[in-house]
Amino acid sequence: MSLSIIAEIAQAHDGSLGTAHALIDALAGTGVTTVKFQTHLADAESSEFEPFRVKFSRQDKTRFDYWKRMEFTLPQWKELKEHCEEKGLEFMSSPFSNAAVDLLEEVGVKRYKVGSGEVNNRLLLKKIGQTGKPVLLSSGMSSFDELDESVRFLSNFGNELAVFQCTTAYPVPPDRWGLNVLAELKSRYGLPVGYSDHSGDVFACLAAATLGAELFEFHVVFDKRQFGPDTSSSVTMEQTALICRGIRQIHEACGSPALKSDNSGFKDLKAIFEKSLALNCSRPAGHVLRFEDLEAKKPKGHGLDAARFEEVIGRKLNKPLSRWSFLREEDLTD
């Protein structure tokens, strides 16, 4: 899988199609590769008994009512996908029911992201697996035993697969980022590894990039004061641009290792920055040089290299030298 930087709008649109389109427009200039929504069909995935994770909404009596308000129609989803593609962005959405997979198949998604709460939902995993499309599997609430089973289950369908480290907390503090899990996932499954961030800042994704993550996902909002359940764990458009720039630079750096065994490329700079030995005070012929007599001055090559200072200590000057004169081999005698 190639580098993916996924900006998750999720419910930041608050049920407004206009806001959803405005978010796409704003993200188009940030450097993300993908815009991700969540496709919630209340009747298929929820019920009146589902509790609020965070009771943030005064206008929705139940969580079911909230999901109902977040729904878009099939034509509206198609418009959102078309808008993304007009901006050169991939459209993606996480389904939370088999009915949502059917809808997204009609919309024409290229791949699926499985949210942390759905990792053990084999019914949904089978539905997604049967599409034959790539699957990005989150791991936020899963033990390795559970994740092993889900990876094994999905592998039976032959879909291209990637696994994300994720901590299901909103926002997640640094001591729970779980960056160590990236290497464990890579070693355990031999699959592309991603990082799904809920920190609400730029640093976790940048740290994940240095540790080899290839796919990145984070929630986005226009403003941290915006209404919604994920606002505290989201980043702004300005932060999004910074994350994207940082990830790309880090990936370029990690893919271009420095060769400290060969510094020939610094030959010209070394001649400028490195130094030659000089006297820090005038001394007569016959003076026996001490450490206290010496200074190092730019540039290199106008006297003995400064690194050779120990070789001249205890030797005599064969002629008088003035203060700040460079010290050459021909000026010395044993």
Secondary structure, 3 states (H helix, E strand, C coil): CCCEEEEEEECCCCCCHHHHHHHHHHHCCCCCCEEEEEECCHHHHCCCCCCCCCCCCCCCCCHHHHHHHCCCCHHHHHHHHHHHHHCCCEEEEEECCHHHHHHHHHHCCCCEEECHHHCCCHHHHHHHHCCCCCEEEECCCCCHHHHHHHHHHHHCCCCCEEEEEECCCCCCCHHHCCCHHHHHHHHHHCCCEEEEECCCCCHHHHHHHHCCCCEEEEEECCCCCCCCCCHHHEECHHHHHHHHHHHHHHHHHHCCCCCCCCCHHHHHHHHHHCCEEEECCCECCCCECCHHHEEEECCCCCCCEHHHHHHHCCCEECCCECCCCECCHHHEEC
